[in-house]
């Protein structure tokens, strides 16, 4: 049994306790939470820490399969050039991919992550994920903009799905992005998702070039598809709408959906998404450090708050981030949007991810009966509850 206390405890349920105490069993299950109202008397065996205790992080978007691409790609080149680099560099020996992914898994764990929504295009990392101390939801991500690729892409995804399941992983088959999936492939994914009641995820509105493709059939993504991937686009007719507007109806309304990045999202887009599907089943995942790495631009996070949308945080992969640190993502959010209170950002980085990944029965909040992991943030401005550049995370449980 351990009794933990600190200057503040952000429970993730709305409460911020001053010098509260969390009592945990040996397996990390929370037995009791004591609100001392700041009056922490001498109590036997209480470990007091200088800083703030928060629940374990839920990283809503990562690709540990791309960890070997750390520090390989130049920064701020924009999405089309980034995609080109991924195509050119992703195929290397499997053991190097596994070795880098293993290190990434350890880095995530050390940085206080208890659960991850992780994208896989292959089965390479399934075994290590099934043996990890972190709980993974694996999104098998399909790719194929040419309609004739749909069948082959889906057969491979289904093969990976079955293998992941056989290893005990939580898993779903998902589309990569509007610019990489044909209507034919969307239909296959949707039918399977409805049958499996799957959680869906899709990269969305990361670059204005996605809209150019659908609005006019021109632009940098078109060049990527035709020049780098040698796809004959003669089958494709621009819809005259934005990318999200063109495909949102192809995703089943009854399934949960995580939309990743949302850098270019406007009020019009939010209204359109709200008209198409329930916002209670829709999560907007921000990966700010990856956005700065690739596009050098951040989403209008205040707009999502004003609309009371469900926000999550992810690190994205090491191909577009120097670290897998949820705390660093939170620092970037706070530095660029200083009016957002820390306890709200903590909810995005913990509870909302747990809800989206259907892991809230044990993770996401500091509540009796849960086993959410406990992180300590040190080096903060405790007077104003603000993160500082030197703030650090330490996993206590
Ligand atoms: Zn991603």
Boltz pocket constraint, residues with backbone or C-beta under 6 A from the ligand:
constraints:
  - pocket:
      binder: B
      contacts: [[A, 61], [A, 62], [A, 63], [A, 119], [A, 203], [A, 260], [A, 316], [A, 317]]
      max_distance: 6.0
